[in-house]
Amino acid sequence: MYDIIIIGAGPAGLTAAIYAMRADKNILLLEKENFGGQITFSPKVENYPGFTSVSGSELAEQLLDQVMSYGAQIEMATATNVIDHGTHKTVVTDYGEFDAKTVIIATGSKHRHLGIDGELELIGNGISYCAVCDGAFYNGKAVAVIGGGNTALQEAVMLSEYCTSVTIIQNLSFMTGEGKLLKILEGKSNVKMVYDSVVTEFLANDTLYGVKVRNTKDGAISEITVDGVFVAIGQQPENEPFATLTALNDYGYIISDERCRTDTPGVFVAGDCRTKEVRQVTTATADGAVAALAACKFIDTL
Ligand SMILES: Cc1cc2nc3c(=O)[nH]c(=O)nc-3n(C[C@H](O)[C@H](O)[C@H](O)COP(=O)(O)OP(=O)(O)OC[C@H]3O[C@@H](n4cnc5c(N)ncnc54)[C@H](O)[C@@H]3O)c2cc1C
């Protein structure tokens, strides 16, 4: 019987492991594919305190080393279900079942991809999914934002403050984001909206220099020259295995309070997979600390 099983070894899960082990708890950390989580895909992180510039994989490696230095027990396994027995929980995985007094879910979320050739290879070389993370790299440059929802419009507003031009490419004939944001963008001389259009190709040598776009009404193909593309077509949390265990919101994020507690006693949640405003490494690590300490407190009162 573990004190805490942590599901997911991204920044949130790894930080939870550090705090739990420093509180002398017996933990098991489960990861299904990629120790370090999504930040390992970022070639450059410049907004994590203490590091002027660091690659995402280096940051993740240091976090993992720190966890290993405490002698953490880690399994490469995918959690497929968590059963609440009241007194304890059983985490069901593709590698067997494990029991614990508490569970911290830290399974993150994934940015939706367009699925166009070369997309993954160009991440960090012209393609980004997060203006807060990467917008500063395009200061004084031309960018496109793909999408028309709130995230896309918010990213476009932010980028329009320092990019020479922002072209918003939307597949529908209207934006689905808030009218207030649209109004702000319509008032900016460096913002252009391209409706009824889908990106069909990324134009690149080693680095992206533009996109090919097809008008869905008349089939016309055009090219737009840009230095960077921000894909903002939504995020996908990975919470299906926990849908019967604890409450999710309409978008599939686990609902929690400020102490990272879910509505199931003994089940905590940390990082991008929970309801929150800002999804960044800083907020994920903060959640990891809060969730681990809340779990420790819960165990101590059992
Ligand atoms: C390209 C890119 C660039 C970014 N740049 C920045 C940046 O510059 N600055 C910044 O602050 N943030 C950046 N981010 C965002 C940042 O990476 C995330 O906010 C952060 O990683 C969230 O941490 P997390 O631990 O909550 O989730 P994740 O990092 O998503 O980790 C979750 C882990 O859980 C695992 N998992 C999922 N389901 C299961 C399961 N059922 N069983 C076992 N394991 C499971 C996943 O494999 C994953 O390893 C970037 C993201 C991307 C994709």
The ligand as an SDF file (V2000), in Angstrom:
LIG
                    3D

 53 58  0  0  0  0  0  0  0  0999 V2000
    5.8250   22.8930  -27.6360 C   0  0  0  0  0  0  0  0  0  0  0  0
    5.4820   23.3860  -26.2510 C   0  0  0  0  0  0  0  0  0  0  0  0
    6.1690   24.4780  -25.7390 C   0  0  0  0  0  0  0  0  0  0  0  0
    5.8720   24.9450  -24.4480 C   0  0  0  0  0  0  0  0  0  0  0  0
    6.6070   25.9870  -23.9560 N   0  0  0  0  0  0  0  0  0  0  0  0
    6.4030   26.4050  -22.6980 C   0  0  0  0  0  0  0  0  0  0  0  0
    7.2020   27.4510  -22.1300 C   0  0  0  0  0  0  0  0  0  0  0  0
    8.0610   28.0110  -22.8120 O   0  0  0  0  0  0  0  0  0  0  0  0
    6.9460   27.7940  -20.8420 N   0  0  0  0  0  0  0  0  0  0  0  0
    5.9850   27.1880  -20.0690 C   0  0  0  0  0  0  0  0  0  0  0  0
    5.8440   27.5270  -18.9110 O   0  0  0  0  0  0  0  0  0  0  0  0
    5.2030   26.2130  -20.5890 N   0  0  0  0  0  0  0  0  0  0  0  0
    5.3790   25.8080  -21.8660 C   0  0  0  0  0  0  0  0  0  0  0  0
    4.5920   24.8210  -22.4000 N   0  0  0  0  0  0  0  0  0  0  0  0
    3.4810   24.2830  -21.5690 C   0  0  0  0  0  0  0  0  0  0  0  0
    4.0280   23.2820  -20.5230 C   0  0  0  0  0  0  0  0  0  0  0  0
    4.7720   22.2740  -21.1790 O   0  0  0  0  0  0  0  0  0  0  0  0
    2.8680   22.6640  -19.7400 C   0  0  0  0  0  0  0  0  0  0  0  0
    2.1050   23.6780  -19.1490 O   0  0  0  0  0  0  0  0  0  0  0  0
    3.3930   21.7240  -18.6460 C   0  0  0  0  0  0  0  0  0  0  0  0
    4.2090   20.7050  -19.1910 O   0  0  0  0  0  0  0  0  0  0  0  0
    2.2340   21.0700  -17.8860 C   0  0  0  0  0  0  0  0  0  0  0  0
    2.7610   20.1430  -16.9960 O   0  0  0  0  0  0  0  0  0  0  0  0
    1.8670   18.9160  -16.4670 P   0  0  0  0  0  0  0  0  0  0  0  0
    2.7640   18.1220  -15.6080 O   0  0  0  0  0  0  0  0  0  0  0  0
    0.6020   19.4140  -15.9120 O   0  0  0  0  0  0  0  0  0  0  0  0
    1.4400   18.0920  -17.7650 O   0  0  0  0  0  0  0  0  0  0  0  0
    2.3000   17.3840  -18.8950 P   0  0  0  0  0  0  0  0  0  0  0  0
    3.5810   18.0870  -19.1270 O   0  0  0  0  0  0  0  0  0  0  0  0
    1.3610   17.2490  -20.0430 O   0  0  0  0  0  0  0  0  0  0  0  0
    2.6260   15.9490  -18.2980 O   0  0  0  0  0  0  0  0  0  0  0  0
    1.6370   14.9760  -18.1030 C   0  0  0  0  0  0  0  0  0  0  0  0
    2.2720   13.5870  -18.1670 C   0  0  0  0  0  0  0  0  0  0  0  0
    1.2820   12.6160  -17.8390 O   0  0  0  0  0  0  0  0  0  0  0  0
    1.4420   11.4870  -18.6700 C   0  0  0  0  0  0  0  0  0  0  0  0
    0.1640   10.7640  -18.7270 N   0  0  0  0  0  0  0  0  0  0  0  0
   -0.9910   11.1620  -19.3110 C   0  0  0  0  0  0  0  0  0  0  0  0
   -1.9640   10.2540  -19.1210 N   0  0  0  0  0  0  0  0  0  0  0  0
   -1.4040    9.2400  -18.4020 C   0  0  0  0  0  0  0  0  0  0  0  0
   -1.9090    8.0010  -17.8920 C   0  0  0  0  0  0  0  0  0  0  0  0
   -3.1830    7.6200  -18.0830 N   0  0  0  0  0  0  0  0  0  0  0  0
   -1.0680    7.1740  -17.1980 N   0  0  0  0  0  0  0  0  0  0  0  0
    0.2420    7.5630  -16.9940 C   0  0  0  0  0  0  0  0  0  0  0  0
    0.7640    8.7260  -17.4540 N   0  0  0  0  0  0  0  0  0  0  0  0
   -0.0540    9.5640  -18.1330 C   0  0  0  0  0  0  0  0  0  0  0  0
    1.8340   12.0970  -20.0170 C   0  0  0  0  0  0  0  0  0  0  0  0
    2.4970   11.1380  -20.8430 O   0  0  0  0  0  0  0  0  0  0  0  0
    2.7480   13.2390  -19.5810 C   0  0  0  0  0  0  0  0  0  0  0  0
    4.1060   12.8400  -19.5220 O   0  0  0  0  0  0  0  0  0  0  0  0
    4.8500   24.3210  -23.6740 C   0  0  0  0  0  0  0  0  0  0  0  0
    4.1510   23.2320  -24.2080 C   0  0  0  0  0  0  0  0  0  0  0  0
    4.4590   22.7510  -25.4660 C   0  0  0  0  0  0  0  0  0  0  0  0
    3.7060   21.5620  -26.0230 C   0  0  0  0  0  0  0  0  0  0  0  0
  1  2  1  0
  2  3  1  0
  2 52  2  0
  3  4  2  0
  4  5  1  0
  4 50  1  0
  5  6  2  0
  6  7  1  0
  6 13  1  0
  7  8  2  0
  7  9  1  0
  9 10  1  0
 10 11  2  0
 10 12  1  0
 12 13  2  0
 13 14  1  0
 14 15  1  0
 14 50  1  0
 15 16  1  0
 16 17  1  0
 16 18  1  0
 18 19  1  0
 18 20  1  0
 20 21  1  0
 20 22  1  0
 22 23  1  0
 23 24  1  0
 24 25  2  0
 24 26  1  0
 24 27  1  0
 27 28  1  0
 28 29  2  0
 28 30  1  0
 28 31  1  0
 31 32  1  0
 32 33  1  0
 33 34  1  0
 33 48  1  0
 34 35  1  0
 35 36  1  0
 35 46  1  0
 36 37  1  0
 36 45  1  0
 37 38  2  0
 38 39  1  0
 39 40  1  0
 39 45  2  0
 40 41  1  0
 40 42  2  0
 42 43  1  0
 43 44  2  0
 44 45  1  0
 46 47  1  0
 46 48  1  0
 48 49  1  0
 50 51  2  0
 51 52  1  0
 52 53  1  0
M  END
$$$$
